[in-house]
Amino acid sequence: MAYATSNPPMRLFAPLTGAGSIWQYRSTELGTAVDAAGYFTNAKDLGMKAGDMVLVFESTTNGMRSMGVVSVTSTGADLSDGTTIGSTVNSD
């Protein structure tokens, strides 16, 4: 499944100036798909900037990743590979 502009990431926090916004994105896709260059095709229009953070919630696995915005162009954003900060793995 590809990114749909009808399900954009939501900005949770925005500093007064510059980068450093925190975004939330919920998708059935895994973070490995979301971190593909240009995945968020409307990132520039949304106001994403290099240095922002995106919290990606993988709804099919209940996983969560923190990704950094590496760059933003007119064709989309490139995100870092990310760090898993939550998963459904339970060792009990």
Biotite code that builds the C-alpha atoms (Angstrom):
import biotite.structure as struc

atoms = struc.array([
    struc.Atom([0.000, 0.000, 0.000], chain_id="A", res_id=1, res_name="MET", atom_name="CA", element="C"),
    struc.Atom([1.340, 3.424, -0.890], chain_id="A", res_id=2, res_name="ALA", atom_name="CA", element="C"),
    struc.Atom([1.005, 6.657, 1.047], chain_id="A", res_id=3, res_name="TYR", atom_name="CA", element="C"),
    struc.Atom([-2.332, 8.423, 0.601], chain_id="A", res_id=4, res_name="ALA", atom_name="CA", element="C"),
    struc.Atom([-2.550, 12.179, 1.104], chain_id="A", res_id=5, res_name="THR", atom_name="CA", element="C"),
    struc.Atom([-5.981, 11.545, 2.645], chain_id="A", res_id=6, res_name="SER", atom_name="CA", element="C"),
    struc.Atom([-4.136, 10.001, 5.633], chain_id="A", res_id=7, res_name="ASN", atom_name="CA", element="C"),
    struc.Atom([-1.370, 12.547, 6.275], chain_id="A", res_id=8, res_name="PRO", atom_name="CA", element="C"),
    struc.Atom([0.878, 12.655, 9.315], chain_id="A", res_id=9, res_name="PRO", atom_name="CA", element="C"),
    struc.Atom([-0.430, 14.927, 12.068], chain_id="A", res_id=10, res_name="MET", atom_name="CA", element="C"),
    struc.Atom([1.770, 17.571, 13.670], chain_id="A", res_id=11, res_name="ARG", atom_name="CA", element="C"),
    struc.Atom([1.716, 17.145, 17.451], chain_id="A", res_id=12, res_name="LEU", atom_name="CA", element="C"),
    struc.Atom([4.205, 19.872, 18.361], chain_id="A", res_id=13, res_name="PHE", atom_name="CA", element="C"),
    struc.Atom([5.696, 22.791, 16.488], chain_id="A", res_id=14, res_name="ALA", atom_name="CA", element="C"),
    struc.Atom([8.405, 25.126, 17.762], chain_id="A", res_id=15, res_name="PRO", atom_name="CA", element="C"),
    struc.Atom([7.997, 28.835, 17.152], chain_id="A", res_id=16, res_name="LEU", atom_name="CA", element="C"),
    struc.Atom([10.742, 28.827, 14.523], chain_id="A", res_id=17, res_name="THR", atom_name="CA", element="C"),
    struc.Atom([12.761, 26.314, 12.533], chain_id="A", res_id=18, res_name="GLY", atom_name="CA", element="C"),
    struc.Atom([12.771, 22.537, 12.600], chain_id="A", res_id=19, res_name="ALA", atom_name="CA", element="C"),
    struc.Atom([11.954, 20.383, 15.573], chain_id="A", res_id=20, res_name="GLY", atom_name="CA", element="C"),
    struc.Atom([8.296, 19.586, 15.001], chain_id="A", res_id=21, res_name="SER", atom_name="CA", element="C"),
    struc.Atom([7.000, 16.216, 16.164], chain_id="A", res_id=22, res_name="ILE", atom_name="CA", element="C"),
    struc.Atom([4.645, 14.374, 13.837], chain_id="A", res_id=23, res_name="TRP", atom_name="CA", element="C"),
    struc.Atom([2.499, 11.272, 14.318], chain_id="A", res_id=24, res_name="GLN", atom_name="CA", element="C"),
    struc.Atom([1.676, 8.911, 11.487], chain_id="A", res_id=25, res_name="TYR", atom_name="CA", element="C"),
    struc.Atom([-0.485, 5.797, 11.734], chain_id="A", res_id=26, res_name="ARG", atom_name="CA", element="C"),
    struc.Atom([-0.438, 3.253, 8.930], chain_id="A", res_id=27, res_name="SER", atom_name="CA", element="C"),
    struc.Atom([-0.844, -0.424, 8.205], chain_id="A", res_id=28, res_name="THR", atom_name="CA", element="C"),
    struc.Atom([2.558, -0.274, 6.507], chain_id="A", res_id=29, res_name="GLU", atom_name="CA", element="C"),
    struc.Atom([5.752, -1.151, 8.317], chain_id="A", res_id=30, res_name="LEU", atom_name="CA", element="C"),
    struc.Atom([8.275, 1.546, 9.157], chain_id="A", res_id=31, res_name="GLY", atom_name="CA", element="C"),
    struc.Atom([10.617, 0.069, 6.559], chain_id="A", res_id=32, res_name="THR", atom_name="CA", element="C"),
    struc.Atom([8.146, 1.204, 3.878], chain_id="A", res_id=33, res_name="ALA", atom_name="CA", element="C"),
    struc.Atom([7.548, 4.600, 5.446], chain_id="A", res_id=34, res_name="VAL", atom_name="CA", element="C"),
    struc.Atom([11.268, 5.433, 5.535], chain_id="A", res_id=35, res_name="ASP", atom_name="CA", element="C"),
    struc.Atom([11.539, 5.112, 1.728], chain_id="A", res_id=36, res_name="ALA", atom_name="CA", element="C"),
    struc.Atom([12.723, 8.327, 0.112], chain_id="A", res_id=37, res_name="ALA", atom_name="CA", element="C"),
    struc.Atom([9.760, 10.408, -1.010], chain_id="A", res_id=38, res_name="GLY", atom_name="CA", element="C"),
    struc.Atom([7.149, 8.346, 0.882], chain_id="A", res_id=39, res_name="TYR", atom_name="CA", element="C"),
    struc.Atom([5.372, 11.453, 2.200], chain_id="A", res_id=40, res_name="PHE", atom_name="CA", element="C"),
    struc.Atom([4.783, 13.029, -1.194], chain_id="A", res_id=41, res_name="THR", atom_name="CA", element="C"),
    struc.Atom([3.220, 16.184, 0.264], chain_id="A", res_id=42, res_name="ASN", atom_name="CA", element="C"),
    struc.Atom([5.734, 16.675, 3.101], chain_id="A", res_id=43, res_name="ALA", atom_name="CA", element="C"),
    struc.Atom([6.710, 20.155, 1.942], chain_id="A", res_id=44, res_name="LYS", atom_name="CA", element="C"),
    struc.Atom([3.071, 21.261, 1.722], chain_id="A", res_id=45, res_name="ASP", atom_name="CA", element="C"),
    struc.Atom([2.454, 19.875, 5.226], chain_id="A", res_id=46, res_name="LEU", atom_name="CA", element="C"),
    struc.Atom([5.371, 21.913, 6.574], chain_id="A", res_id=47, res_name="GLY", atom_name="CA", element="C"),
    struc.Atom([7.810, 19.084, 7.351], chain_id="A", res_id=48, res_name="MET", atom_name="CA", element="C"),
    struc.Atom([11.427, 20.138, 7.701], chain_id="A", res_id=49, res_name="LYS", atom_name="CA", element="C"),
    struc.Atom([14.760, 18.379, 8.013], chain_id="A", res_id=50, res_name="ALA", atom_name="CA", element="C"),
    struc.Atom([15.320, 17.848, 11.718], chain_id="A", res_id=51, res_name="GLY", atom_name="CA", element="C"),
    struc.Atom([11.680, 17.092, 12.526], chain_id="A", res_id=52, res_name="ASP", atom_name="CA", element="C"),
    struc.Atom([10.727, 13.790, 14.185], chain_id="A", res_id=53, res_name="MET", atom_name="CA", element="C"),
    struc.Atom([8.014, 11.401, 12.999], chain_id="A", res_id=54, res_name="VAL", atom_name="CA", element="C"),
    struc.Atom([6.470, 8.828, 15.350], chain_id="A", res_id=55, res_name="LEU", atom_name="CA", element="C"),
    struc.Atom([5.251, 6.012, 13.123], chain_id="A", res_id=56, res_name="VAL", atom_name="CA", element="C"),
    struc.Atom([2.620, 3.658, 14.530], chain_id="A", res_id=57, res_name="PHE", atom_name="CA", element="C"),
    struc.Atom([2.413, 0.380, 12.602], chain_id="A", res_id=58, res_name="GLU", atom_name="CA", element="C"),
    struc.Atom([-1.225, -0.539, 13.224], chain_id="A", res_id=59, res_name="SER", atom_name="CA", element="C"),
    struc.Atom([-0.946, -4.108, 11.920], chain_id="A", res_id=60, res_name="THR", atom_name="CA", element="C"),
    struc.Atom([1.877, -4.983, 14.350], chain_id="A", res_id=61, res_name="THR", atom_name="CA", element="C"),
    struc.Atom([1.187, -2.394, 17.075], chain_id="A", res_id=62, res_name="ASN", atom_name="CA", element="C"),
    struc.Atom([4.824, -1.382, 16.659], chain_id="A", res_id=63, res_name="GLY", atom_name="CA", element="C"),
    struc.Atom([6.167, 2.123, 17.000], chain_id="A", res_id=64, res_name="MET", atom_name="CA", element="C"),
    struc.Atom([9.250, 3.779, 15.485], chain_id="A", res_id=65, res_name="ARG", atom_name="CA", element="C"),
    struc.Atom([10.847, 7.154, 15.900], chain_id="A", res_id=66, res_name="SER", atom_name="CA", element="C"),
    struc.Atom([12.239, 8.520, 12.628], chain_id="A", res_id=67, res_name="MET", atom_name="CA", element="C"),
    struc.Atom([14.030, 11.728, 11.798], chain_id="A", res_id=68, res_name="GLY", atom_name="CA", element="C"),
    struc.Atom([13.304, 13.803, 8.712], chain_id="A", res_id=69, res_name="VAL", atom_name="CA", element="C"),
    struc.Atom([16.588, 13.843, 6.788], chain_id="A", res_id=70, res_name="VAL", atom_name="CA", element="C"),
    struc.Atom([15.501, 16.048, 3.898], chain_id="A", res_id=71, res_name="SER", atom_name="CA", element="C"),
    struc.Atom([12.420, 17.542, 2.260], chain_id="A", res_id=72, res_name="VAL", atom_name="CA", element="C"),
    struc.Atom([12.072, 18.350, -1.437], chain_id="A", res_id=73, res_name="THR", atom_name="CA", element="C"),
    struc.Atom([9.152, 19.256, -3.666], chain_id="A", res_id=74, res_name="SER", atom_name="CA", element="C"),
    struc.Atom([8.649, 15.529, -4.360], chain_id="A", res_id=75, res_name="THR", atom_name="CA", element="C"),
    struc.Atom([8.639, 14.281, -0.759], chain_id="A", res_id=76, res_name="GLY", atom_name="CA", element="C"),
    struc.Atom([10.539, 13.676, 2.460], chain_id="A", res_id=77, res_name="ALA", atom_name="CA", element="C"),
    struc.Atom([13.351, 11.255, 3.204], chain_id="A", res_id=78, res_name="ASP", atom_name="CA", element="C"),
    struc.Atom([13.197, 9.760, 6.704], chain_id="A", res_id=79, res_name="LEU", atom_name="CA", element="C"),
    struc.Atom([15.900, 8.002, 8.690], chain_id="A", res_id=80, res_name="SER", atom_name="CA", element="C"),
    struc.Atom([15.649, 4.241, 9.220], chain_id="A", res_id=81, res_name="ASP", atom_name="CA", element="C"),
    struc.Atom([14.297, 4.918, 12.672], chain_id="A", res_id=82, res_name="GLY", atom_name="CA", element="C"),
    struc.Atom([14.494, 3.322, 16.058], chain_id="A", res_id=83, res_name="THR", atom_name="CA", element="C"),
    struc.Atom([11.904, 0.908, 17.409], chain_id="A", res_id=84, res_name="THR", atom_name="CA", element="C"),
    struc.Atom([10.447, 2.394, 20.586], chain_id="A", res_id=85, res_name="ILE", atom_name="CA", element="C"),
    struc.Atom([7.560, 0.005, 21.060], chain_id="A", res_id=86, res_name="GLY", atom_name="CA", element="C"),
    struc.Atom([6.561, -3.414, 19.789], chain_id="A", res_id=87, res_name="SER", atom_name="CA", element="C"),
    struc.Atom([4.224, -6.292, 20.432], chain_id="A", res_id=88, res_name="THR", atom_name="CA", element="C"),
    struc.Atom([7.056, -8.577, 21.498], chain_id="A", res_id=89, res_name="VAL", atom_name="CA", element="C"),
    struc.Atom([6.405, -9.686, 25.064], chain_id="A", res_id=90, res_name="ASN", atom_name="CA", element="C"),
    struc.Atom([8.850, -11.941, 26.861], chain_id="A", res_id=91, res_name="SER", atom_name="CA", element="C"),
    struc.Atom([6.598, -12.913, 29.811], chain_id="A", res_id=92, res_name="ASP", atom_name="CA", element="C"),
])
